[in-house]
Amino acid sequence: MGEKVDLERKEKFGIILPIVLISYFLILLNNSLIFTSTVKISAELQMNNLMVAWIINAYALTFGGLLAFSARLGDIIGRKKTLLTGLIIFSIASLLVGMSQSAMMIISMRALQGIGASLLAPATLALLMDNYQGEQLNRAIAYYGATAGIGASLGMIIGGMIASYISWRAGFHLDLIVCIFLIIMSVLGITNQKATHGTKIDWWGTITLVIGFSGLVYSLNGSSYRLVAFIIAIVTLTIFGYIESKVEHPLMPLVVFKDNQRISALISRFFMLGASMSYFFLMPQALQRVFEFTPLMASISFLPLTVIQFIVSLYIPRLTARFSNTSVLISGVVVDTLGFVLENVIGINSGYWWGVAFPMIFLGMGQGLIIGPATVAGVAGTSDEIAGAASGVVNTFQQIGGAVGLAFISAMVNGLNGADVIIDQAQFWMVVLAIIMDSCCYKYLTWKA
C-alpha cells in the first residue's frame, strides 16, 4: 500500500506544470494579440505592411536570437532566477507596448518583449525536463503541445474581442496581469534548480548569433543595404560557428547537431514555423479586408484550425505510444502540407467556408501532430549538462524560422495590390516552405531507419 501511495505521489505534476503551461500561454496570447490587431495598429500608428511585419520580426529576432544565451544562463544561475527575470522584463515591455505612440516605439518595445520571452521559453521547457521523467515527461510535453491549441484559440478570441470592443492596447495590459500572477506562483512554487555557478557565458557567441540572424531577416525585407546585411549575416554566422567549436562553454554546443535525426527535425520545425507564422500574420488581415470581418470575427474564423489542433494534440501520447514519435511527426507534416496546398489551390475568393475554413481543418490536424513530436525529436538523447542548451536550440529554430519565413513571404508579396491577391500569392510561398519541411522529415525518416 505504501509503495502505491509513493507511486501516485511521484506521478502528480505539482505546480511546475501549471507554471510552464501558463507561461507558454502568455507567449501565445502575446502573439495572438498582434495577429488580430495588425489592421488597427497599422491605421492608428500609420504603418505600412513591411513596418507592421517588423512588429513581429523585432520580437522574433530578440526572442530567437537570445534563446540559446538564455538557455545557457538558466543552466548557470538556475531556472527560477531566469524565469523571474524574464517575467519582469516581459511585464514592463507589455505595459510599454500598450502605451506606444509611434512605429519606432512599438517595434522597440516588441524587441524588449522578445528579450523577456527568450528567458521564459527555455526556462519553462527545461523545468519540464528537470522535474519529470519517462512517460510523465512525455505526457508533460504533450500537454505543452496541447497548450498551443488552447493558447491559439483563446488568444485569438481574446485579442479579437479586445481589438473590436476596447482597444488593442488593453490586450498588452492583460499580459501584464498574467505576468504578475506568474511571478507570484514562481516565487512560491519553484526551487532554483540546476545552477552551475562559475561557468562563463559565451558573450561573443551571443553577439554574433543575434547580429547574424538580424542581418538575415533584414536582408529579406529591409528598406536599403539588403545585400550588405546578407553578407554581414553570412560572415557573423560563420564566425559564430567557429566560436562555438573553440570556447570551453559554448552558447550552442555543436554536439547538439551531431545527431542527424535531430538536425532534420529542427530544420523541419524551422520551415513549418516559417509557413505557419506567415499564415497567422497575413490571414487575419485578409479576412478583415476581403470579407470585412471585425477583428473578433476574424479570430473566431480561426477556430477550425485552433480547435482541431488542440483536440489532435490531446491524442499525441496515445498515437506516439502506438505508432512511434517518428510516424506521428511524418504524418503531421504531410497533412499540414495538404492544408497549405488546399488553401492555395482553392483560393480565398471561393468564400470563407470553402476557401479558408475547410483547409484550416488540415492545417490544425497537421500542426497538432507536429508540435509535440517535433519537440521530443529536438531534445531526445541530450544529457543533463546540455538539456537547457538543447531546449534553447528547439525554440531558436522555431522563432527564427518564423521570422525568416515571414520576412521572406512579406518580401515576395510586397508591392502587390488587393488583399485577395496578396494572400493567394503568399499561400503559394507557404506551400514552397511546407514542401521543404516535408523533405527534411523524409531525411529524418531515412536517418531513423
C-alpha positions as CSV (number, residue, x, y, z in Angstrom):
1,M,0.0,0.0,0.0
2,G,2.9,2.4,0.9
3,E,4.5,1.8,-2.5
4,K,1.3,2.6,-4.3
5,V,0.9,5.9,-2.4
6,D,4.5,6.8,-3.3
7,L,4.0,5.9,-6.9
8,E,0.8,8.1,-7.1
9,R,2.7,11.0,-5.4
10,K,5.5,10.7,-8.0
11,E,3.0,10.8,-10.9
12,K,1.5,14.1,-9.8
13,F,2.7,17.0,-11.8
14,G,2.5,19.6,-8.9
15,I,2.8,23.3,-9.5
16,I,5.6,23.2,-12.1
17,L,3.5,22.1,-15.0
18,P,0.8,24.8,-14.4
19,I,3.6,27.5,-14.3
20,V,5.1,26.1,-17.5
21,L,1.8,25.9,-19.4
22,I,0.6,29.4,-18.3
23,S,4.0,30.9,-19.3
24,Y,3.7,29.2,-22.7
25,F,0.1,30.5,-22.9
26,L,1.3,34.0,-22.1
27,I,3.7,33.9,-25.1
28,L,1.0,32.6,-27.4
29,L,-1.5,35.2,-26.2
30,N,1.0,37.9,-26.9
31,N,1.4,36.8,-30.5
32,S,-2.4,36.4,-30.9
33,L,-2.9,40.0,-29.8
34,I,-0.7,41.1,-32.6
35,F,-2.2,38.8,-35.2
36,T,-5.7,40.1,-34.6
37,S,-4.8,43.8,-34.1
38,T,-2.4,44.5,-37.1
39,V,-5.1,46.3,-39.1
40,K,-6.0,48.6,-36.3
41,I,-2.3,49.1,-35.2
42,S,-1.3,50.0,-38.8
43,A,-4.1,52.5,-39.1
44,E,-3.6,54.1,-35.7
45,L,0.2,54.3,-35.9
46,Q,0.4,54.9,-39.7
47,M,2.5,51.9,-40.5
48,N,2.7,50.2,-43.9
49,N,2.8,46.4,-44.4
50,L,6.5,46.0,-44.1
51,M,6.6,48.1,-41.0
52,V,3.8,46.1,-39.4
53,A,5.8,42.9,-40.2
54,W,8.6,44.3,-38.2
55,I,6.3,44.3,-35.1
56,I,6.5,40.5,-35.4
57,N,10.1,40.3,-36.6
58,A,11.6,42.6,-33.9
59,Y,10.1,40.3,-31.3
60,A,11.1,37.1,-33.0
61,L,14.7,38.3,-33.6
62,T,15.4,39.1,-29.9
63,F,13.4,36.1,-28.8
64,G,15.1,33.6,-31.2
65,G,18.5,35.3,-31.2
66,L,18.8,35.3,-27.4
67,L,17.2,31.9,-26.7
68,A,20.4,30.0,-26.7
69,F,22.0,32.6,-24.4
70,S,19.0,32.5,-22.1
71,A,19.0,28.7,-22.0
72,R,22.7,28.7,-21.1
73,L,22.0,31.3,-18.5
74,G,19.4,29.1,-17.0
75,D,22.0,26.3,-16.8
76,I,24.3,28.6,-14.9
77,I,22.2,30.6,-12.5
78,G,19.2,28.3,-12.3
79,R,15.7,28.1,-13.9
80,K,13.9,30.1,-11.2
81,K,16.1,33.2,-11.5
82,T,16.0,33.1,-15.2
83,L,12.2,32.7,-15.3
84,L,11.6,35.5,-12.9
85,T,13.9,37.9,-14.8
86,G,12.1,37.1,-18.0
87,L,8.7,37.7,-16.4
88,I,9.8,41.1,-15.0
89,I,11.2,42.2,-18.4
90,F,8.1,40.9,-20.3
91,S,5.7,42.7,-17.9
92,I,7.5,46.0,-18.3
93,A,7.7,45.7,-22.1
94,S,4.0,44.7,-22.3
95,L,3.0,47.9,-20.4
96,L,5.1,50.0,-22.8
97,V,3.8,48.3,-25.9
98,G,0.3,49.2,-24.8
99,M,1.5,52.8,-24.4
100,S,3.2,53.1,-27.8
101,Q,2.6,56.3,-29.7
102,S,4.8,55.6,-32.8
103,A,6.0,52.9,-35.1
104,M,9.5,53.1,-33.6
105,M,8.3,52.8,-30.0
106,I,6.1,49.7,-30.6
107,I,8.8,48.0,-32.6
108,S,11.4,48.7,-29.9
109,M,9.2,47.6,-27.1
110,R,8.3,44.4,-29.0
111,A,12.0,43.7,-29.2
112,L,12.2,44.2,-25.4
113,Q,9.3,41.8,-25.1
114,G,11.3,39.3,-27.1
115,I,14.1,39.5,-24.6
116,G,11.8,38.6,-21.8
117,A,10.3,35.8,-23.8
118,S,13.7,34.5,-24.6
119,L,14.3,34.0,-20.9
120,L,10.9,32.4,-20.3
121,A,10.7,29.8,-23.1
122,P,13.9,27.8,-22.5
123,A,13.5,28.0,-18.7
124,T,10.0,26.6,-18.9
125,L,10.9,23.7,-21.2
126,A,14.0,22.9,-19.1
127,L,11.8,22.9,-16.0
128,L,9.8,20.1,-17.6
129,M,13.0,18.1,-18.2
130,D,14.3,18.8,-14.7
131,N,11.1,17.7,-12.9
132,Y,9.6,14.9,-15.0
133,Q,11.0,11.7,-16.4
134,G,9.9,8.9,-18.7
135,E,6.3,8.6,-19.5
136,Q,5.4,11.5,-17.2
137,L,7.8,13.7,-19.2
138,N,6.2,12.6,-22.5
139,R,2.8,13.5,-21.1
140,A,4.0,16.9,-19.9
141,I,5.4,17.7,-23.3
142,A,2.2,16.5,-24.9
143,Y,0.3,19.0,-22.6
144,Y,2.8,21.6,-23.6
145,G,1.9,21.0,-27.3
146,A,-1.8,20.9,-26.5
147,T,-1.4,24.3,-24.9
148,A,-0.6,25.6,-28.3
149,G,-4.1,24.8,-29.4
150,I,-5.7,26.3,-26.3
151,G,-3.4,29.4,-26.5
152,A,-4.0,29.9,-30.2
153,S,-7.8,29.6,-29.8
154,L,-8.3,31.7,-26.6
155,G,-5.6,34.1,-27.6
156,M,-7.1,34.9,-31.0
157,I,-10.6,35.3,-29.5
158,I,-9.4,37.4,-26.5
159,G,-7.3,39.5,-28.9
160,G,-10.2,39.9,-31.3
161,M,-12.7,40.9,-28.6
162,I,-10.3,43.4,-27.1
163,A,-9.4,44.9,-30.5
164,S,-13.1,45.1,-31.6
165,Y,-14.7,46.4,-28.4
166,I,-12.0,48.1,-26.3
167,S,-8.5,48.8,-27.8
168,W,-5.6,46.7,-29.0
169,R,-3.6,48.4,-26.2
170,A,-5.7,46.8,-23.5
171,G,-4.5,43.3,-24.6
172,F,-1.0,44.1,-23.5
173,H,-2.2,45.3,-20.2
174,L,-3.7,41.9,-19.8
175,D,-0.2,40.4,-20.5
176,L,1.0,42.5,-17.5
177,I,-1.7,41.0,-15.2
178,V,-0.8,37.4,-16.3
179,C,2.9,38.2,-15.7
180,I,2.2,39.3,-12.1
181,F,0.3,36.2,-11.4
182,L,3.1,34.0,-12.8
183,I,5.7,35.9,-10.7
184,I,3.8,35.1,-7.5
185,M,3.4,31.4,-8.5
186,S,7.1,31.1,-9.4
187,V,8.3,32.7,-6.2
188,L,6.2,30.4,-4.1
189,G,6.4,27.2,-6.1
190,I,9.8,26.8,-7.8
191,T,13.1,25.8,-6.2
192,N,16.1,27.2,-8.0
193,Q,17.4,24.1,-9.7
194,K,20.3,23.1,-11.9
195,A,22.6,26.0,-11.1
196,T,26.3,25.6,-12.1
197,H,28.0,28.7,-10.8
198,G,31.4,29.6,-12.1
199,T,30.7,28.7,-15.8
200,K,31.5,31.5,-18.2
201,I,28.8,32.9,-20.5
202,D,29.7,32.9,-24.2
203,W,29.2,36.6,-24.9
204,W,30.9,36.7,-28.3
205,G,28.7,33.7,-29.4
206,T,25.6,35.6,-28.3
207,I,26.6,38.8,-30.1
208,T,27.4,37.1,-33.4
209,L,24.3,35.0,-33.3
210,V,22.0,38.0,-32.8
211,I,23.8,40.0,-35.5
212,G,23.7,37.1,-37.9
213,F,20.0,36.4,-37.6
214,S,19.1,40.1,-37.6
215,G,21.1,40.6,-40.7
216,L,19.5,37.6,-42.4
217,V,15.9,38.9,-41.7
218,Y,16.8,42.4,-42.7
219,S,18.3,41.2,-45.9
220,L,14.9,39.8,-46.9
221,N,12.6,42.8,-46.2
222,G,14.8,45.7,-45.2
223,S,14.4,49.1,-46.9
224,S,18.0,49.5,-48.0
225,Y,21.5,47.9,-47.9
226,R,20.0,44.4,-48.1
227,L,23.0,42.8,-49.8
228,V,25.3,44.3,-47.2
229,A,23.0,42.9,-44.5
230,F,23.1,39.5,-46.1
231,I,26.9,39.5,-46.3
232,I,27.1,40.5,-42.7
233,A,24.7,37.7,-41.7
234,I,26.8,35.1,-43.5
235,V,30.1,36.3,-42.1
236,T,28.8,36.6,-38.5
237,L,27.0,33.3,-38.5
238,T,30.2,31.7,-39.8
239,I,32.2,33.3,-37.0
240,F,29.6,32.1,-34.6
241,G,30.1,28.5,-35.7
242,Y,33.9,28.9,-35.3
243,I,33.5,30.4,-31.8
244,E,31.2,27.6,-30.7
245,S,33.8,25.0,-31.8
246,K,36.6,26.7,-29.7
247,V,35.1,28.0,-26.5
248,E,35.1,25.9,-23.3
249,H,31.4,26.6,-22.6
250,P,29.7,27.3,-25.9
251,L,26.4,29.1,-26.1
252,M,25.1,26.4,-28.5
253,P,27.1,23.2,-28.1
254,L,27.8,21.7,-31.5
255,V,27.3,18.3,-30.0
256,V,23.6,19.1,-30.2
257,F,23.9,19.0,-34.0
258,K,25.8,15.7,-34.3
259,D,22.6,13.7,-34.3
260,N,21.3,13.6,-37.9
261,Q,17.8,12.9,-36.8
262,R,17.8,15.9,-34.5
263,I,19.1,18.2,-37.3
264,S,16.4,17.1,-39.7
265,A,13.7,17.5,-37.1
266,L,15.0,21.0,-36.2
267,I,15.1,22.2,-39.8
268,S,11.7,20.8,-40.4
269,R,10.4,22.8,-37.4
270,F,12.2,25.9,-38.9
271,F,10.2,25.7,-42.2
272,M,7.0,24.7,-40.5
273,L,7.1,27.8,-38.4
274,G,8.1,29.9,-41.4
275,A,4.9,28.9,-43.2
276,S,2.7,29.0,-40.1
277,M,3.8,32.3,-38.7
278,S,3.2,33.9,-42.1
279,Y,-0.3,32.3,-42.2
280,F,-1.3,33.6,-38.8
281,F,0.1,37.0,-39.6
282,L,-1.5,37.5,-43.0
283,M,-4.7,35.6,-42.9
284,P,-6.4,37.7,-40.2
285,Q,-5.6,40.8,-42.2
286,A,-7.1,39.2,-45.4
287,L,-10.2,38.1,-43.5
288,Q,-10.8,41.7,-42.3
289,R,-10.1,43.3,-45.7
290,V,-11.6,40.7,-48.1
291,F,-14.7,39.8,-46.1
292,E,-14.8,43.0,-44.0
293,F,-14.8,40.9,-40.8
294,T,-14.2,42.6,-37.5
295,P,-11.1,41.5,-35.5
296,L,-13.3,39.3,-33.3
297,M,-15.0,37.7,-36.4
298,A,-11.5,37.1,-37.9
299,S,-10.3,35.5,-34.7
300,I,-13.4,33.2,-34.4
301,S,-12.8,32.3,-38.1
302,F,-9.5,30.6,-36.9
303,L,-11.4,28.1,-34.7
304,P,-11.4,25.3,-37.4
305,L,-7.6,25.4,-37.2
306,T,-7.0,26.0,-33.5
307,V,-9.7,23.7,-32.0
308,I,-8.7,20.8,-34.3
309,Q,-5.1,21.4,-33.3
310,F,-5.9,21.3,-29.7
311,I,-8.0,18.1,-30.0
312,V,-5.4,16.3,-32.0
313,S,-2.7,17.4,-29.5
314,L,-4.6,15.6,-26.7
315,Y,-4.2,12.3,-28.5
316,I,-0.4,12.6,-29.2
317,P,0.7,10.4,-26.2
318,R,-1.6,7.6,-27.4
319,L,-0.6,8.0,-31.0
320,T,3.2,8.1,-30.3
321,A,2.9,5.1,-28.0
322,R,1.1,3.1,-30.7
323,F,2.8,4.2,-33.9
324,S,6.1,5.9,-32.7
325,N,7.1,9.5,-32.5
326,T,8.6,9.4,-36.0
327,S,5.4,8.1,-37.6
328,V,3.3,10.8,-36.0
329,L,5.7,13.5,-37.0
330,I,5.8,12.4,-40.6
331,S,2.0,12.1,-40.8
332,G,1.8,15.6,-39.3
333,V,4.0,17.3,-41.9
334,V,2.1,15.6,-44.8
335,V,-1.3,16.7,-43.5
336,D,0.0,20.2,-42.8
337,T,1.3,20.5,-46.3
338,L,-2.0,19.3,-47.7
339,G,-3.7,22.1,-45.8
340,F,-1.4,24.7,-47.4
341,V,-1.9,23.2,-50.8
342,L,-5.7,23.4,-50.5
343,E,-5.6,27.0,-49.3
344,N,-3.5,27.9,-52.3
345,V,-5.5,25.9,-54.9
346,I,-9.0,26.8,-53.7
347,G,-8.2,30.5,-53.0
348,I,-9.8,33.0,-50.6
349,N,-12.2,34.3,-53.3
350,S,-14.0,30.9,-53.1
351,G,-15.5,32.2,-49.9
352,Y,-14.7,31.6,-46.2
353,W,-16.2,28.2,-45.7
354,W,-14.7,26.5,-48.7
355,G,-11.6,28.6,-49.3
356,V,-10.4,29.2,-45.7
357,A,-12.3,27.0,-43.1
358,F,-12.0,23.7,-45.0
359,P,-8.2,23.8,-45.5
360,M,-7.8,25.1,-41.9
361,I,-9.0,21.6,-40.7
362,F,-6.0,20.0,-42.3
363,L,-3.7,22.7,-41.0
364,G,-5.0,22.2,-37.5
365,M,-4.6,18.4,-37.7
366,G,-1.1,18.7,-39.2
367,Q,0.2,21.2,-36.6
368,G,-1.4,19.3,-33.8
369,L,0.6,16.2,-34.9
370,I,3.8,18.1,-35.4
371,I,4.4,20.2,-32.3
372,G,4.8,17.6,-29.6
373,P,6.7,15.0,-31.6
374,A,9.0,17.7,-33.1
375,T,9.8,18.9,-29.6
376,V,10.6,15.4,-28.5
377,A,12.8,14.8,-31.5
378,G,14.6,18.1,-30.9
379,V,15.6,17.3,-27.3
380,A,15.8,13.5,-27.3
381,G,19.0,11.9,-26.2
382,T,20.6,15.0,-24.7
383,S,22.5,14.8,-21.4
384,D,21.5,16.8,-18.3
385,E,24.5,19.1,-18.8
386,I,23.2,20.4,-22.2
387,A,19.4,20.0,-21.6
388,G,18.9,23.8,-21.3
389,A,21.0,24.4,-24.4
390,A,19.1,21.7,-26.4
391,S,15.7,23.3,-25.4
392,G,17.2,26.6,-26.4
393,V,18.1,25.3,-29.8
394,V,14.5,23.9,-30.3
395,N,13.0,27.3,-29.5
396,T,15.6,29.2,-31.5
397,F,14.8,27.2,-34.7
398,Q,11.1,27.8,-34.1
399,Q,11.4,31.6,-33.5
400,I,14.0,32.3,-36.2
401,G,12.1,30.1,-38.6
402,G,9.0,32.2,-38.0
403,A,10.9,35.4,-38.5
404,V,12.8,34.3,-41.6
405,G,9.7,32.8,-43.2
406,L,7.6,35.9,-42.5
407,A,10.3,38.2,-43.8
408,F,10.7,36.0,-47.0
409,I,7.0,35.9,-47.7
410,S,6.5,39.6,-46.9
411,A,9.2,40.4,-49.4
412,M,7.6,38.1,-52.1
413,V,4.2,39.9,-51.8
414,N,5.5,43.4,-51.2
415,G,4.1,45.8,-53.9
416,L,1.1,43.7,-54.8
417,N,-2.3,45.3,-54.7
418,G,-5.5,43.8,-53.3
419,A,-5.8,41.7,-50.1
420,D,-7.0,38.7,-52.0
421,V,-4.1,38.8,-54.4
422,I,-1.6,39.2,-51.6
423,I,-2.9,36.3,-49.5
424,D,-3.2,34.0,-52.6
425,Q,0.4,34.7,-53.6
426,A,1.6,34.4,-50.0
427,Q,0.0,31.0,-49.8
428,F,1.9,29.8,-52.8
429,W,5.1,30.6,-51.0
430,M,3.8,28.9,-47.8
431,V,3.4,25.7,-49.9
432,V,7.0,26.0,-51.0
433,L,8.2,26.3,-47.4
434,A,5.9,23.3,-46.5
435,I,7.4,21.2,-49.2
436,I,10.9,21.9,-47.8
437,M,9.6,20.9,-44.4
438,D,8.4,17.6,-46.0
439,S,11.8,16.9,-47.5
440,C,13.5,17.5,-44.1
441,C,11.2,15.0,-42.5
442,Y,11.9,12.5,-45.2
443,K,15.6,12.8,-44.2
444,Y,14.6,12.3,-40.6
445,L,12.8,9.1,-41.6
446,T,15.7,7.9,-43.7
447,W,18.2,8.5,-40.9
448,K,15.8,6.9,-38.4
449,A,15.9,3.7,-40.5
